[in-house]
Every structure is written in structure tokens, then in C-alpha cells.
Amino acid sequence: MKWLSYDGCYSDLFACKGKLSESMMFLTQYHLLFRYTLRSVALMIVLCLGFAANVVHAGEFSNFIGMKFVDIPAGSFLMGSCQVASAMAADNKKRAALGKVPLTGSCTGPDLDALINEVPQHRVSLSGFQMGVTEVTLGQFKRYIIATDSTDLVTDDFMKYNPYSDNTPVVHVSWNEAKNFIVWLNKNKSAADQGVYRLASEAEWEYACRAGGDQPYCGSPSVNAVAWFKGNSGNHQQPVGKKEANKFGLRDMSGNVWEWVEDCYHDDYIGAPDNGGSWTEACSNAGRVLRGGSWKGDAKNVRVANRIGSTAVSRSNFIGFRVVRALP
């Protein structure tokens, strides 16, 4: 089966360089100066264009496969949801029956859709980093497959669930496969690229999604403005970057596809770190966290605080990933 490769060519993934007067001397010197000036201008244009190909402007970066990243500033935020009192009381009955610590304390902005795994609301402080403007696209992931000869990833299901344009988010990628893609990025980046690629921590993901706001979705109170979800997706993933960006310049954080993060899954936020780092100890199970919701879920599933867990080997037609770039 032949696919359109990243370079625009079809590639088979399964098989897939006398004496002059003073006046004449003046004119000659002028001519040489003019030619030198033109060459200098041309060189400056080339250098500027070359620079622009990698850095659009301060705070943005584009890597060797065209992944765009934006600065996420250092800061702090309230992570998680605030349950209404009646819902917390009901959940505490269940927690008592299971021998778990009850939820206590006040919180900000009660959410009728808040789930037990989104609490307690807690303050987290983070250092700055960069995050991919969109999820990793099919075209970008194809480059990885071709470069590493990872044709074992191109299963019937992979092709079935990725039939759309190269600008759609890649799906049917496990947490382990996302991590392997990131290893490849770090090994093959240019010498000028001083960043370190990785998955976001769950706290980094939610902080970047909220972008200093308290809207129910990543960048807006309107789900249709920022998200592809069950109500508008046409039952499949859509090209990235078509919905509005949040205040940090990120797109598709709500909806389109679920996104793997580094953390292992915990049933709630009791004991969660407050420094923005990944939480990989005392896990509730062997699963990894997914954030953002997808084209398949309803509006409440693409809320800023919604979270689920799945095993590191899980694949699905609504699971993809996004990459973070840590700066030295």
C-alpha cells in the first residue's frame, strides 16, 4: 500500500544531491561597490529567511520536522475541579466505605460536572517550558516511521484509523510509542536545538490548557470555539489548528484527540506534587494519564479538568499525543 510521504513523493512504507582612465577607474570601482552591496543584501536576505524558518519570533520555535512550539511562562494555578458540597458528601460516603481519606476543605468555582478523580483542587507552581502548538500530526509521525524503518507500526488498524490528511493528529499510538517518537526527536535534532523533548506532566498540561483563565474549555467558555467533539467532529479527528487558540497560542487542547502525558494514573489528587513535575509514584494502577478529550466525547468530556487513564500499550482511534520542549 502506498502513502504520500512527507516530501510530497509516494513512498512504499513496506519497501520504503591597456591602462584605464581615471574616469573609467571610478566607474569600475563604483560598479564593484554596487555588486558588493547587492551581494551583501542578498546574503542578509538569505540569512534572515533561514533564521525565520526555525524561529518565527521570540517565544516560538520550529524544529527539524516542522513541529511548532510556543513559550509557556512560569506561574501558578489551581489544578483540578471544585465539587459542589452535595457531590463531595456523596463521594465521601463511597470513600469511607473503601477506607479512603475523605475530601475536605473549600475550593473555588464549584463545577456540577466535576468528577471524583478531578479533586481536590490544589495550587501548583511551575517553571516555564515550551509546548507544541498542536498534537503531533500524521505527517510528522510518518517521517518518524520512514526514518526509523518502523513499518511494524503500520498495521491494518493504524491505516484504518489514520485515513485522513497529513495535517490531522496521528491516532492509534500508545504511550510507549509516543515515548519512542520523542527519543527519536532528541537523537536527531540539530546541534542548534538546545531543547529537550518530552511528554508534558499532567500539571503542565492543565496549566497550559487553562492559560491563566478559568473557562470550562481550553481557552473559551464556548466548546464549539475551541474543540472538536461529538457535536461537531463528524465522528473522526479533524485537521489541527482550525479552532481558536488559547491565550498561550495553543490549539486543540480541548477535543480532537486525547493526549498522553507523563504521569501514571491516580484516582484523585490527594498527595499530588505542587511543583508541576510528573507524578509517577504511588500510582493507583499501571495506567498512564490522558488529557483533553476527543472528537468522540460530549462537551463535558473535553473540559479543562477531565482526565482518564489507560495502559501504556493502549491504542485507539481517538488517542494521540502532544510534545513539550524543555529549555536549558
C-alpha positions in Angstrom: 0.0 0.0 0.0 1.4 3.4 -0.9 1.1 6.6 1.2 2.0 10.2 0.4 5.3 10.7 2.2 6.4 13.9 4.0 8.5 15.1 1.0 5.5 15.0 -1.4 6.5 11.8 -3.2 4.8 8.5 -3.0 6.8 6.1 -0.7 6.2 2.5 -0.2 6.3 2.1 3.6 6.7 -1.6 3.3 9.8 -1.4 1.0 10.3 2.4 1.5 22.0 15.6 -4.2 46.0 48.7 -21.6 45.6 51.4 -18.8 42.2 52.8 -17.7 41.5 56.4 -17.4 40.7 57.9 -14.0 37.0 58.2 -15.0 37.0 54.5 -16.1 38.7 53.5 -12.9 36.0 55.4 -10.9 33.2 53.7 -12.9 34.9 50.3 -12.3 35.2 50.9 -8.6 31.6 52.1 -8.4 30.5 49.0 -10.3 32.4 46.7 -7.9 31.0 48.6 -4.9 27.5 48.2 -6.4 28.0 44.5 -7.0 29.4 44.0 -3.5 26.4 45.8 -2.0 23.9 43.7 -3.9 25.7 40.5 -2.8 25.6 41.7 0.9 21.9 42.5 0.7 21.2 39.1 -0.9 23.2 37.4 1.8 21.3 39.2 4.5 18.0 38.1 2.9 19.1 34.5 2.8 20.3 34.6 6.4 17.0 36.2 7.5 14.9 33.7 5.6 17.0 30.8 7.0 16.5 32.1 10.5 12.8 32.6 10.1 12.5 29.0 9.0 13.4 27.9 12.5 12.3 30.8 14.8 9.2 32.7 13.8 9.7 35.3 16.5 10.8 35.4 20.2 8.8 32.8 22.1 8.2 30.5 19.1 10.3 27.6 17.7 10.0 25.2 14.8 12.1 22.1 14.8 13.6 19.9 12.0 10.3 18.2 11.2 8.2 21.4 11.3 6.7 20.9 14.8 5.9 24.4 16.2 6.4 25.2 19.9 5.4 28.3 21.9 6.6 29.6 25.3 4.5 28.7 28.3 5.5 31.2 31.1 6.3 30.2 34.6 3.4 30.7 37.0 0.9 29.1 39.4 -2.7 28.0 39.1 -5.4 26.0 40.8 -5.4 22.5 39.4 -8.4 20.2 39.3 -12.1 20.8 39.9 -14.2 22.1 42.7 -17.0 19.7 43.6 -20.3 21.1 44.8 -20.9 20.3 48.5 -23.6 17.7 47.9 -21.5 15.8 45.4 -18.5 15.8 47.8 -20.6 14.5 50.6 -21.9 11.6 48.3 -18.3 10.8 47.2 -17.1 10.8 50.8 -19.6 8.1 51.7 -18.1 6.0 49.0 -14.5 6.8 50.1 -15.3 5.9 53.7 -16.7 2.5 52.5 -13.5 1.9 50.6 -11.3 3.1 53.5 -10.0 6.1 51.7 -9.2 9.6 53.1 -12.3 11.8 52.9 -12.2 15.0 50.9 -12.2 18.2 52.9 -11.7 22.0 52.5 -13.1 24.8 50.5 -12.4 25.3 46.8 -13.1 27.9 44.0 -15.7 27.8 41.3 -17.9 24.7 42.0 -18.5 22.6 38.9 -21.6 20.4 38.5 -19.7 18.2 36.1 -16.7 17.7 38.4 -15.7 14.1 38.9 -14.1 12.4 41.9 -10.8 11.9 40.1 -10.5 15.7 39.5 -10.3 16.6 43.2 -9.2 18.0 45.5 -8.4 21.3 43.8 -4.9 22.3 44.7 -2.3 25.0 43.9 0.6 24.2 41.7 3.6 26.4 40.8 5.6 25.7 37.6 8.7 26.8 35.8 8.5 27.9 32.2 8.7 25.5 29.2 7.6 25.2 25.6 4.7 23.2 24.3 3.7 22.0 20.8 1.0 24.3 19.3 -0.9 21.2 18.2 -0.9 17.5 18.6 1.7 15.5 16.7 0.3 15.2 13.2 0.1 12.1 10.9 2.6 13.7 8.5 5.1 14.2 11.3 4.7 10.7 12.6 5.2 9.3 9.1 8.6 11.0 9.0 9.5 9.1 12.1 8.2 5.8 10.7 10.2 6.2 7.5 13.4 7.5 9.2 13.4 4.6 11.7 12.0 1.9 9.3 9.3 1.3 12.0 6.9 -0.3 9.5 5.7 -2.6 12.2 3.7 0.4 13.4 1.8 0.5 10.1 -0.7 -2.2 11.0 -4.1 -2.6 9.3 -5.7 -0.8 12.3 -3.2 2.1 12.1 -4.0 2.6 8.4 -7.8 2.2 9.1 -7.8 4.9 11.8 -5.4 7.3 10.0 -7.0 7.7 6.5 -7.2 11.5 6.6 -4.8 14.2 5.6 -1.2 14.5 7.0 -2.4 17.6 8.9 -4.7 15.5 11.2 -3.4 14.4 14.5 -1.9 10.9 14.4 -4.0 8.3 16.4 -3.7 4.7 17.4 -0.4 5.5 19.1 0.4 4.0 22.6 2.2 5.8 25.4 5.2 3.7 24.7 5.2 4.5 21.0 4.8 8.3 21.8 7.9 8.0 24.1 9.9 6.2 21.3 9.0 9.1 18.9 10.3 11.6 21.4 13.6 9.6 21.8 14.0 9.9 18.0 13.3 13.6 18.1 16.1 14.1 20.7 18.6 12.0 18.9 18.1 13.7 15.5 17.5 17.3 16.4 20.0 19.9 15.0 23.1 21.0 17.0 21.4 24.4 17.3 18.4 23.0 19.0 19.2 23.1 22.7 15.7 22.0 23.8 14.9 18.6 25.3 11.7 16.9 24.0 9.4 15.0 26.3 5.8 14.5 27.3 4.1 17.1 29.5 3.5 16.4 33.1 -0.2 16.4 33.9 0.1 19.6 35.8 2.0 21.3 32.9 -0.8 20.1 30.5 -3.6 21.6 32.6 -1.7 24.8 33.3 -1.0 25.3 29.5 -4.7 24.5 28.8 -6.1 27.0 31.2 -3.6 29.7 30.1 -4.4 31.8 33.1 -8.1 31.6 32.7 -10.9 29.7 34.4 -13.1 28.8 31.4 -14.6 25.3 31.2 -12.7 24.6 28.0 -9.1 25.3 26.9 -9.3 29.0 26.0 -13.0 29.6 25.9 -16.4 29.2 27.6 -17.7 28.0 24.2 -16.9 24.4 23.3 -17.5 25.0 19.6 -14.9 27.8 19.5 -12.0 25.6 20.7 -12.9 22.0 20.4 -13.7 19.2 18.0 -16.1 16.9 20.0 -19.1 14.6 19.4 -21.3 17.6 18.5 -19.3 18.9 15.5 -16.5 16.5 14.6 -18.3 14.3 12.0 -17.2 11.3 14.0 -13.5 11.4 13.3 -10.3 13.5 14.0 -10.1 16.9 12.2 -7.1 18.8 10.8 -5.2 20.5 13.6 -5.1 24.3 14.2 -8.6 25.0 12.8 -10.2 26.0 16.1 -9.3 29.1 18.1 -6.1 29.3 20.1 -6.0 29.9 23.8 -4.0 32.8 25.3 -0.8 30.9 25.1 -1.3 30.2 21.4 -2.1 26.5 21.8 -4.8 24.8 19.7 -6.8 21.6 20.0 -6.1 21.3 23.7 -9.8 20.6 24.2 -11.1 17.8 22.0 -9.9 16.3 18.7 -7.8 13.5 20.3 -6.9 12.5 23.8 -3.3 13.3 24.6 -0.8 11.2 26.6 1.1 12.9 29.5 4.0 11.5 31.5 2.2 10.8 34.8 0.9 7.5 35.9 -2.8 7.4 36.9 -4.0 8.3 40.4 -7.7 8.0 41.4 -7.6 11.6 42.8 -5.1 14.4 43.6 -4.5 13.6 47.3 -0.7 13.8 47.6 -0.2 15.3 44.2 3.1 17.3 43.7 2.8 21.1 43.9 5.8 21.9 41.7 4.5 20.9 38.3 6.5 17.8 38.0 5.3 14.4 36.8 3.6 12.2 39.4 5.0 8.7 38.9 4.9 7.2 42.4 2.2 5.5 44.4 0.1 5.0 41.3 -3.4 3.7 41.6 -2.7 1.3 38.8 -0.3 0.7 35.9 -2.1 3.2 33.6 -0.9 6.5 32.2 -2.9 9.7 32.1 -4.7 11.1 29.1 -6.0 14.6 28.9 -8.2 16.9 26.7 -10.9 14.6 25.5 -11.6 13.8 21.9 -13.8 14.0 18.8 -15.8 11.1 20.2 -16.8 12.6 23.6 -19.5 15.0 24.5 -18.9 18.6 25.8 -18.3 17.7 29.4 -15.6 15.2 28.4 -13.5 18.0 26.8 -13.5 20.2 29.9 -10.2 21.5 31.2 -10.1 19.2 34.2 -11.3 16.0 32.7 -8.9 13.1 32.9 -8.8 9.4 32.3 -6.2 6.6 32.5 -5.2 3.8 30.2 -2.3 1.3 30.0 0.9 2.3 28.3 0.3 -0.1 25.5 -3.2 1.0 24.7 -4.1 2.3 21.2 -7.3 3.8 20.0 -8.7 5.8 17.1 -9.2 8.8 19.5 -5.8 8.7 21.3 -2.8 10.8 20.1 -0.2 12.9 21.9 1.5 16.3 22.1 5.1 17.2 22.9 6.8 19.6 25.3 10.2 21.2 24.7 12.1 21.9 27.9 14.7 24.7 27.7 18.1 24.7 29.4 
